[in-house]
């Protein structure tokens, strides 16, 4: 039996959605995806802090305190005996008559969470993958982790049709991020990634990688870079929950560097895996 969190109750998993739920009709809601490694959630506090920020940005009143929500999510993962995978969490503005403006305050937000088994992408992390370029057609508040993901879906589909692991997005030839990950380049032993502003989602794995760069004394800059700089980089890699750090060896028909995972990418992946090992052994406070 599989369980899900629905509002304040953990119950047998159900596929029932109210037809007038605003998440279903408007994409009026927010979500998070939390990685689980060997039965331990990773960086859950950081994910919930971002959820709370997203809620504030769209004036959505969360029905939980973050400590309450954290306890429920941990219990959900334990009940589902999740060892390797993700916890998906979504909060919509609730179910009410279909008007564009917010419903009355008496309409409660709807919280849903479930777990899914998902293996690590160790093969592509070790050996690298390819990517495609596509225009970034998303809205201008990408810093909010909202349910409005159709542009991301279209970009990811383009990647899948080209047997690529990701679609890298650009606005006016400035690289922003990818369809479901953040993008980094390495040039002359220095790491670059787009600043955390409204054009990208400040990924939790992205934040951890930058923290590692600081700890390992690797030079890095949160600065914009162009498509030309991307294609001429020594190394390119993307980061995301559960896909961790993936080297990109080719973008469209353009080979990156020597066409194999670079030394700095490999070094960061090695230390990221050390962090995962700490989480698995319950040595990390999150």
Secondary structure as UniProt FT lines:
FT   STRAND          3..6
FT   TURN            7..8
FT   STRAND          9..12
FT   TURN            19..20
FT   HELIX           22..26
FT   STRAND          29..37
FT   TURN            38..39
FT   STRAND          40..41
FT   HELIX           44..57
FT   TURN            58..59
FT   HELIX           66..79
FT   TURN            80..81
FT   STRAND          85..92
FT   TURN            105..106
FT   STRAND          110..117
FT   HELIX           122..127
FT   STRAND          129..135
FT   TURN            142..143
FT   HELIX           150..161
FT   TURN            162..163
FT   STRAND          166..171
FT   TURN            172..173
FT   STRAND          174..178
FT   STRAND          182..187
FT   TURN            188..189
FT   STRAND          190..193
FT   TURN            198..199
FT   HELIX           204..215
FT   TURN            216..217
FT   STRAND          220..222
FT   HELIX           227..231
FT   STRAND          235..240
FT   TURN            241..243
FT   STRAND          244..251
FT   TURN            252..253
FT   STRAND          254..255
FT   TURN            257..258
FT   HELIX           263..280
FT   TURN            281..282
//
